[in-house]
């Protein structure tokens, strides 16, 4: 992105403020609640002036599908911009496009974005980030909720991405290792762990391979039930009943979108259900080792501020990952799934006030 022009005087700044307020309205499609409603017309000039930023911005967001983790990522991203004075409905216009887990839609969205003029593009989830990177060449790109940006060929170097792309990975291999170890040590009766997976999602394959490697060390078998789309999740989960002693899912967009069916299957059959993300645990899985996706999105939003306000090139910004991990337990889910939550389990939670969900 070009470095913004130096103000040529107070009168010019005031003209830009007025122009920015008069010409920018929120343009968000499929909004799942960022909490940033457009300001009233009579209030906009004062709010925009207060932000200290007379420039207006346009951002395109390509989100692969709607589910709690990805929605929270987007909300955190927008919140970071707002905290930096880049406020939707005042000096920020957001074009939000959702592919609804359809690859044809995903490609069309990326092509549309490539033909538009934006100050920055955000790709949320691996398929959306891949499509955006392949199609958008001259606009700064950030990505979020991407499991392995190297394997997905989104960047070729995490420390020095180069080009116009950077962002944050939503996984840390340590989180998978710790969760598998938790299952092995606290659930000795689990000899087979059932995994509902869409093997068409590279992120799901990467995480499943890491999980399998850890489970092999403990003599636990990973039993897969494959799907190709969200409508097949219920049948896949039910197919694992009798074949697995517990259930697990990765950061698999197609699966997470249909996770209610897995929760119901786990509850009905008293099967412990483990997830790779906190939002699914809040919804009804028993445990994960993870973080809040809102914080993940906020982190990427802070990167966006550096690009938009300070003229940084994404290619010069290293790809980050989540370092602060903790075990998260849902006690209501435990009761529904017939799990006795022991003191030893609780002792593994570093921040019980936030990460033991009552």
C-alpha positions in Angstrom: 0.0 0.0 0.0 1.3 3.5 -0.8 2.3 5.6 2.2 -0.5 8.1 2.8 0.1 11.7 1.7 1.4 14.3 4.2 -1.3 16.8 5.2 -0.7 20.0 3.4 -2.3 22.2 6.1 -5.1 22.4 8.6 -7.6 23.5 6.0 -6.8 20.6 3.7 -7.1 18.2 6.7 -10.5 19.5 7.6 -11.6 19.1 4.0 -10.5 15.5 4.0 -12.3 14.8 7.2 -15.5 16.2 5.8 -15.0 14.2 2.6 -14.3 11.0 4.5 -17.4 11.3 6.6 -19.6 12.2 3.7 -18.6 9.5 1.3 -18.2 6.3 3.4 -21.0 4.1 4.5 -20.7 0.5 5.9 -21.1 -2.1 3.1 -20.9 -5.4 4.9 -22.5 -8.5 3.4 -23.5 -11.5 5.5 -22.4 -9.7 8.7 -22.5 -11.9 11.8 -22.3 -9.1 14.3 -19.1 -7.0 14.5 -20.8 -4.7 16.9 -19.8 -1.7 14.8 -23.0 -0.1 13.7 -22.7 2.9 11.3 -22.7 6.2 13.2 -25.6 8.6 12.6 -24.9 11.2 10.0 -24.9 14.0 12.5 -22.3 12.3 14.6 -19.9 11.1 12.0 -17.8 14.3 11.6 -17.1 14.5 15.3 -16.3 10.7 15.5 -14.0 10.8 12.5 -12.2 13.9 13.6 -11.7 12.2 17.0 -10.0 9.3 15.4 -7.2 11.5 14.2 -7.3 9.8 10.7 -8.8 11.8 7.9 -8.1 9.1 5.3 -10.8 6.7 4.4 -10.2 3.0 3.8 -11.7 0.1 2.0 -11.1 -3.5 3.0 -12.3 -6.7 1.4 -12.8 -9.8 3.5 -13.2 -13.3 2.0 -14.4 -15.7 4.6 -14.8 -19.4 3.7 -17.8 -20.2 5.8 -19.8 -19.0 8.8 -19.0 -20.7 12.1 -18.1 -19.4 15.6 -14.3 -19.5 15.2 -14.2 -17.7 11.9 -16.9 -15.2 12.9 -14.9 -14.4 16.1 -11.8 -14.0 14.1 -13.4 -11.4 11.9 -14.9 -9.6 14.9 -11.5 -9.4 16.6 -10.0 -8.1 13.4 -12.6 -5.3 13.0 -12.2 -4.5 16.7 -8.5 -3.9 16.4 -9.1 -1.5 13.5 -11.7 0.3 15.5 -9.3 0.7 18.5 -6.8 2.3 16.1 -9.3 4.8 14.8 -10.3 3.0 11.7 -14.0 2.7 12.3 -16.6 0.9 10.1 -19.3 3.4 9.0 -17.0 6.4 9.6 -13.7 6.1 7.7 -13.9 2.4 6.9 -15.9 0.5 4.2 -15.8 -3.3 4.5 -16.8 -5.6 1.7 -17.5 -9.0 3.4 -17.9 -12.0 1.2 -18.7 -15.5 2.4 -18.2 -18.5 0.3 -20.5 -20.8 2.3 -17.8 -23.6 2.1 -18.3 -23.7 -1.7 -15.0 -23.8 -3.7 -16.7 -22.3 -6.8 -18.0 -19.4 -4.7 -14.6 -19.1 -3.1 -12.8 -18.7 -6.4 -15.5 -16.2 -7.7 -15.1 -14.1 -4.6 -11.3 -13.9 -5.0 -11.6 -12.9 -8.6 -14.2 -10.2 -7.8 -11.9 -8.8 -5.1 -9.0 -8.8 -7.5 -11.0 -6.6 -9.8 -11.9 -4.1 -7.1 -9.8 -1.4 -5.6 -9.1 -2.1 -1.9 -6.5 -0.8 0.5 -6.2 -4.3 2.0 -7.6 -7.8 1.6 -8.2 -10.3 4.5 -8.6 -14.0 3.8 -10.2 -16.0 6.7 -9.5 -19.8 6.6 -7.1 -21.7 4.4 -9.2 -22.0 1.2 -10.1 -18.3 1.2 -6.5 -17.2 1.8 -5.3 -19.5 -1.0 -7.8 -18.2 -3.5 -7.1 -14.6 -2.6 -3.3 -15.0 -2.8 -3.6 -16.7 -6.2 -5.7 -13.9 -7.6 -4.9 -10.6 -5.9 -1.4 -9.4 -6.8 -1.2 -5.7 -6.2 -3.0 -5.2 -2.9 -1.7 -5.9 0.6 -3.1 -9.3 1.8 -3.4 -10.6 5.3 -4.7 -14.1 6.3 -6.1 -15.5 9.5 -7.4 -18.9 10.7 -4.9 -20.7 8.5 -3.4 -23.9 9.9 -0.2 -24.2 7.9 0.5 -21.3 5.5 3.7 -23.1 4.2 1.9 -26.4 3.3 -0.9 -24.4 1.8 1.6 -22.4 -0.3 0.2 -19.1 0.9 3.8 -18.0 1.9 7.2 -19.7 1.4 8.9 -18.2 4.4 7.3 -17.5 7.8 10.0 -15.0 9.0 10.2 -13.1 5.7 7.1 -13.8 3.6 8.0 -11.4 0.8 5.6 -10.1 -1.8 2.2 -8.7 -0.6 1.2 -11.4 1.9 1.5 -12.1 5.6 -0.8 -13.0 8.5 -1.2 -15.4 11.4 -1.6 -19.1 11.8 -4.3 -20.4 14.1 -2.5 -23.5 15.2 0.5 -24.4 17.1 1.6 -28.0 16.9 2.1 -28.0 20.7 -1.7 -27.6 21.1 -2.3 -30.8 19.3 0.5 -32.6 21.2 -0.8 -31.5 24.6 -4.4 -32.4 23.8 -3.5 -35.9 22.6 -1.4 -36.4 25.7 -4.3 -35.2 27.9 -6.5 -37.8 26.3 -3.9 -40.6 26.7 -3.2 -39.8 30.3 -6.7 -38.8 31.6 -8.8 -41.3 29.5 -6.9 -44.6 29.7 -10.0 -46.5 28.4 -9.7 -44.6 25.1 -8.0 -47.0 22.7 -9.6 -45.6 19.5 -10.2 -41.9 18.8 -12.8 -41.2 16.1 -12.1 -38.3 13.8 -14.7 -36.7 11.4 -12.7 -35.2 8.6 -12.9 -33.6 5.2 -9.7 -34.7 3.6 -10.2 -32.1 0.9 -9.1 -29.4 3.4 -5.3 -29.3 3.7 -5.5 -27.8 7.1 -7.5 -30.8 8.4 -5.0 -33.3 6.9 -2.0 -31.5 8.5 -3.6 -31.5 12.0 -4.8 -35.1 11.7 -1.3 -36.3 10.8 0.1 -34.5 13.9 -2.6 -36.0 16.1 -1.9 -39.5 14.7 1.8 -39.2 15.3 1.1 -38.4 19.0 -1.5 -41.0 19.4 0.7 -43.7 18.0 3.2 -43.0 20.8 0.4 -44.0 23.3 -0.9 -47.0 21.3 -4.2 -45.2 20.5 -5.7 -45.7 17.0 -7.1 -42.8 15.0 -10.3 -43.9 13.3 -11.4 -41.6 10.5 -14.9 -41.0 9.1 -14.5 -39.0 5.9 -17.0 -36.4 4.6 -17.0 -34.2 1.5 -19.4 -31.5 2.8 -21.2 -30.3 5.9 -24.4 -32.2 5.2 -22.5 -35.5 5.8 -21.2 -34.7 9.3 -24.1 -36.3 11.1 -23.9 -39.6 9.3 -20.1 -39.7 9.7 -20.3 -39.0 13.5 -22.9 -41.7 13.9 -20.8 -44.2 11.9 -18.1 -43.8 14.6 -20.4 -45.1 17.4 -19.2 -48.5 18.3 -15.9 -48.0 16.4 -14.4 -45.3 18.6 -14.2 -44.7 22.4 -14.1 -40.9 22.0 -14.5 -38.3 19.2 -12.2 -35.5 18.0 -12.2 -32.8 15.3 -9.5 -30.6 13.8 -9.8 -27.0 12.6 -11.8 -28.4 9.7 -14.3 -25.8 8.3 -16.7 -28.3 6.8 -16.9 -30.3 10.0 -17.0 -27.4 12.4 -19.9 -25.9 10.5 -21.9 -29.1 11.3 -20.5 -29.7 14.8 -24.0 -29.6 16.4 -24.5 -33.1 15.0 -21.3 -34.4 16.6 -22.2 -32.9 19.9 -25.6 -34.6 19.8 -24.0 -37.9 18.9 -21.4 -37.6 21.7 -24.1 -36.7 24.2 -26.5 -39.5 23.2 -23.8 -42.1 23.3 -21.8 -40.9 26.2 -18.6 -40.4 24.1 -16.1 -37.8 25.2 -15.7 -35.2 22.5 -12.5 -33.3 22.0 -12.0 -30.3 19.6 -9.1 -28.3 18.2 -10.8 -25.0 18.9 -12.2 -23.2 22.0 -15.4 -22.1 20.3 -16.5 -25.7 19.8 -15.8 -26.4 23.4 -17.9 -23.4 24.5 -20.6 -24.9 22.3 -20.5 -28.4 23.7 -17.3 -30.3 23.2 -15.5 -31.3 26.4 -11.9 -30.1 26.0 -9.3 -28.5 23.9 -5.9 -26.9 24.2 -6.3 -23.5 22.6 -7.1 -19.9 22.7 -9.9 -17.4 21.8 -10.3 -16.8 18.1 -11.4 -13.2 18.8 -7.8 -12.6 20.1 -6.4 -14.3 17.0 -8.4 -11.9 14.8 -7.4 -8.9 16.9 -3.7 -9.9 16.4 -4.2 -9.8 12.6 -6.1 -6.6 12.9 -3.1 -5.0 14.6 -1.0 -6.1 11.6 -3.6 -4.4 9.3 -3.2 -1.2 11.2 0.5 -1.2 10.6 -0.2 -1.7 6.9 -2.9 0.9 6.6 -1.7 3.7 8.9 2.1 3.2 8.9 2.6 2.0 5.3 4.3 -1.4 6.2 4.5 -4.0 3.6 3.0 -7.4 4.6 5.9 -9.1 3.0 8.2 -7.5 5.6 6.0 -8.7 8.5 6.7 -12.2 9.9 3.8 -14.7 10.1 2.8 -15.2 13.7 1.2 -18.0 15.6 -0.6 -18.4 18.9 1.9 -18.8 21.8 -0.4 -18.6 24.8 -2.1 -21.9 25.0 -4.2 -23.4 27.8 -6.4 -26.5 28.5 -10.1 -25.5 28.2 -12.7 -27.7 29.9 -16.5 -27.5 29.6 -18.1 -29.0 32.7 -21.7 -29.1 31.3 -20.4 -31.0 28.3 -18.6 -33.4 30.6 -21.9 -34.2 32.4 -23.7 -34.7 29.1 -21.0 -37.1 27.9 -20.7 -39.1 31.1 -17.2 -37.8 32.0 -16.1 -37.6 35.6 -14.0 -34.4 35.8 -11.2 -35.2 38.2 -8.9 -32.8 40.2 -6.1 -34.1 38.0 -7.8 -32.8 34.9 -8.6 -29.4 36.5 -5.0 -29.1 37.7 -3.8 -29.0 34.0 -5.8 -25.8 33.4 -3.4 -22.8 34.0 -6.2 -20.2 34.1 -9.3 -21.9 35.6 -11.2 -18.7 36.0 -11.4 -18.3 32.2 -10.8 -21.8 30.9 -13.0 -24.0 33.1 -16.4 -23.4 31.6 -19.2 -24.1 34.1 
